[in-house]
Amino acid sequence: MHDCIVIGGGLIGMMTARELCLAGYKAAVLESKAVGSECSWAGGGILSPLYPWRESDALSELTLWSQRSYPDLAGQLHDATGIDPEWQRCGMKILATDEQDRALVWATNHNIPIEVSSSDDALWLPDIAQIRNPVLITALRKYMEQIGVEIHEYTTVERLRICNHQVEAIETTRGEFASEVTVMANGAWGAGLLPDLDIKPVRGQMICYQGTPGYLRHILLKNSIYIIPRRDGHILVGSTVEEVGFDNGTTEAAKTSLTEAAEDILPGINQFPVVGHWSGLRPATQTGLPYICRHPEINGLYLNIGHHRNGILLAPGSARLLADIILERETAVPSAPFQFQPESI
Ligand SMILES: Cc1cc2nc3c(=O)[nH]c(=O)nc-3n(C[C@H](O)[C@H](O)[C@H](O)COP(=O)(O)OP(=O)(O)OC[C@H]3O[C@@H](n4cnc5c(N)ncnc54)[C@H](O)[C@@H]3O)c2cc1C
């Protein structure tokens, strides 16, 4: 019997298992594929909402907590595993926005450095950082093994057997598991196990250019399309927002629109070849906020799910918040906004 089983080995599930293991729990992750191979791999790794002043106070608090914790997390993983997840404060320049006033009020309220360019009204946020999420996943996987989290890959949870408002067993393609605490962190697939969950997949496509190191040093954002430079010269451009169910393919139309947007934002980028094109399924909730909570009707069941466009950013804070709830500690940020209310209540 485990103390805790996490369903879904994306960044949210991996970070949750890490947090509980560090608190002394015997934790296991059940993942249908390889850990981190779905949305958490596909993301861009910007450690900020795209237009942070548009977000609710609740999301801002979770954001700020996560942002503060990222340098230590990246350093800890690097030291322990020898793998550098490439956390870097590269800054983000936001072009063609008319929301300067709102952005300045938000930045003042949260003590965030911000500048408005006198020449083009662009906003410059020098403290915004990025992480190379596929490398973060590799480092995290190795770290989880080091601290003793059990990782069961290619193990699909088919059903939660609920009896007397309690999770009695977790039925998988590789047998049954039982645990005091079950955490659902299976992203866009959440409703497959718990039909009450109002989570839907939202596809995002991204392309990648083979640029040169230093060609672009900061993130650029214009009309919700962003360009992210990696240290090794790769330049990512994303992303689409599409409701196409569980289809995680790529389309020529998206590639065309992303290359056109990239050339508009960064003229000259077309000297580089496009070397990658992929998609991921973001888990979106109806409220726009993730569910990070105890399930109100099923004892022992917890949710850490529905992070939509911000799951890489929010992974540390969400894992910490859920661990605080499970361990009945004072929570790092207020938990009330992240409750789930099933329709049956
Ligand atoms: C193009 C794109 C760009 C993005 N850019 C950013 C960004 O810059 N910054 C940011 O913060 N966020 C970004 N995001 C969003 C971010 O990637 C997601 O919010 C985050 O990855 C969600 O993590 P997750 O662990 O919940 O989901 P996932 O990574 O999808 O993990 C869920 C896991 O559950 C597994 N699973 C599903 N069903 C079962 C089952 N029944 N049994 C066992 N396992 C199961 C899946 O195989 C999967 O591995 C982006 C997303 C996309 C698509």
Ligand as a Chemical Component Dictionary entry (heavy atoms), coordinates in Angstrom:
data_LIG
# 
_chem_comp.id                   LIG 
_chem_comp.type                 NON-POLYMER 
_chem_comp.pdbx_formal_charge   0 
_chem_comp.three_letter_code    LIG 
# 
loop_
_chem_comp_atom.comp_id 
_chem_comp_atom.atom_id 
_chem_comp_atom.alt_atom_id 
_chem_comp_atom.type_symbol 
_chem_comp_atom.charge 
_chem_comp_atom.model_Cartn_x 
_chem_comp_atom.model_Cartn_y 
_chem_comp_atom.model_Cartn_z 
_chem_comp_atom.pdbx_ordinal 
LIG C1  C1  C 0 2.021  24.822 -27.377 1  
LIG C2  C2  C 0 1.954  24.988 -25.896 2  
LIG C3  C3  C 0 2.700  25.987 -25.266 3  
LIG C4  C4  C 0 2.668  26.139 -23.896 4  
LIG N1  N1  N 0 3.470  27.074 -23.322 5  
LIG C5  C5  C 0 3.487  27.200 -21.968 6  
LIG C6  C6  C 0 4.366  28.131 -21.359 7  
LIG O1  O1  O 0 5.150  28.808 -22.040 8  
LIG N2  N2  N 0 4.332  28.254 -20.001 9  
LIG C7  C7  C 0 3.481  27.506 -19.221 10 
LIG O2  O2  O 0 3.480  27.666 -18.006 11 
LIG N3  N3  N 0 2.638  26.612 -19.788 12 
LIG C8  C8  C 0 2.622  26.439 -21.138 13 
LIG N4  N4  N 0 1.771  25.548 -21.728 14 
LIG C9  C9  C 0 0.813  24.831 -20.886 15 
LIG C10 C10 C 0 1.480  23.687 -20.122 16 
LIG O3  O3  O 0 2.270  22.932 -21.021 17 
LIG C11 C11 C 0 0.403  22.824 -19.465 18 
LIG O4  O4  O 0 -0.421 23.625 -18.651 19 
LIG C12 C12 C 0 1.032  21.749 -18.576 20 
LIG O5  O5  O 0 1.977  21.004 -19.296 21 
LIG C13 C13 C 0 -0.018 20.823 -18.014 22 
LIG O6  O6  O 0 0.666  19.851 -17.277 23 
LIG P1  P1  P 0 -0.067 18.546 -16.811 24 
LIG O7  O7  O 0 0.928  17.753 -16.046 25 
LIG O8  O8  O 0 -1.354 18.893 -16.160 26 
LIG O9  O9  O 0 -0.469 17.822 -18.178 27 
LIG P2  P2  P 0 0.337  16.803 -19.084 28 
LIG O10 O10 O 0 1.744  17.196 -19.261 29 
LIG O11 O11 O 0 -0.463 16.576 -20.323 30 
LIG O12 O12 O 0 0.349  15.494 -18.210 31 
LIG C14 C14 C 0 -0.785 14.693 -18.006 32 
LIG C15 C15 C 0 -0.300 13.264 -18.085 33 
LIG O13 O13 O 0 -1.346 12.379 -17.699 34 
LIG C16 C16 C 0 -1.198 11.206 -18.457 35 
LIG N5  N5  N 0 -2.466 10.495 -18.416 36 
LIG C17 C17 C 0 -3.638 10.872 -18.990 37 
LIG N6  N6  N 0 -4.604 9.979  -18.695 38 
LIG C18 C18 C 0 -4.018 9.017  -17.932 39 
LIG C19 C19 C 0 -4.499 7.811  -17.337 40 
LIG N7  N7  N 0 -5.786 7.445  -17.449 41 
LIG N8  N8  N 0 -3.632 7.036  -16.647 42 
LIG C20 C20 C 0 -2.319 7.411  -16.510 43 
LIG N9  N9  N 0 -1.832 8.539  -17.061 44 
LIG C21 C21 C 0 -2.663 9.330  -17.753 45 
LIG C22 C22 C 0 -0.815 11.705 -19.840 46 
LIG O14 O14 O 0 -0.184 10.698 -20.602 47 
LIG C23 C23 C 0 0.097  12.875 -19.493 48 
LIG O15 O15 O 0 1.467  12.512 -19.502 49 
LIG C24 C24 C 0 1.816  25.326 -23.097 50 
LIG C25 C25 C 0 1.072  24.326 -23.717 51 
LIG C26 C26 C 0 1.149  24.136 -25.104 52 
LIG C27 C27 C 0 0.364  23.030 -25.724 53 
# 
loop_
_chem_comp_bond.comp_id 
_chem_comp_bond.atom_id_1 
_chem_comp_bond.atom_id_2 
_chem_comp_bond.value_order 
_chem_comp_bond.pdbx_ordinal 
LIG C1  C2  SING 1  
LIG C2  C3  SING 2  
LIG C2  C26 DOUB 3  
LIG C3  C4  DOUB 4  
LIG C4  N1  SING 5  
LIG C4  C24 SING 6  
LIG N1  C5  DOUB 7  
LIG C5  C6  SING 8  
LIG C5  C8  SING 9  
LIG C6  O1  DOUB 10 
LIG C6  N2  SING 11 
LIG N2  C7  SING 12 
LIG C7  O2  DOUB 13 
LIG C7  N3  SING 14 
LIG N3  C8  DOUB 15 
LIG C8  N4  SING 16 
LIG N4  C9  SING 17 
LIG N4  C24 SING 18 
LIG C9  C10 SING 19 
LIG C10 O3  SING 20 
LIG C10 C11 SING 21 
LIG C11 O4  SING 22 
LIG C11 C12 SING 23 
LIG C12 O5  SING 24 
LIG C12 C13 SING 25 
LIG C13 O6  SING 26 
LIG O6  P1  SING 27 
LIG P1  O7  DOUB 28 
LIG P1  O8  SING 29 
LIG P1  O9  SING 30 
LIG O9  P2  SING 31 
LIG P2  O10 DOUB 32 
LIG P2  O11 SING 33 
LIG P2  O12 SING 34 
LIG O12 C14 SING 35 
LIG C14 C15 SING 36 
LIG C15 O13 SING 37 
LIG C15 C23 SING 38 
LIG O13 C16 SING 39 
LIG C16 N5  SING 40 
LIG C16 C22 SING 41 
LIG N5  C17 SING 42 
LIG N5  C21 SING 43 
LIG C17 N6  DOUB 44 
LIG N6  C18 SING 45 
LIG C18 C19 SING 46 
LIG C18 C21 DOUB 47 
LIG C19 N7  SING 48 
LIG C19 N8  DOUB 49 
LIG N8  C20 SING 50 
LIG C20 N9  DOUB 51 
LIG N9  C21 SING 52 
LIG C22 O14 SING 53 
LIG C22 C23 SING 54 
LIG C23 O15 SING 55 
LIG C24 C25 DOUB 56 
LIG C25 C26 SING 57 
LIG C26 C27 SING 58 
# 
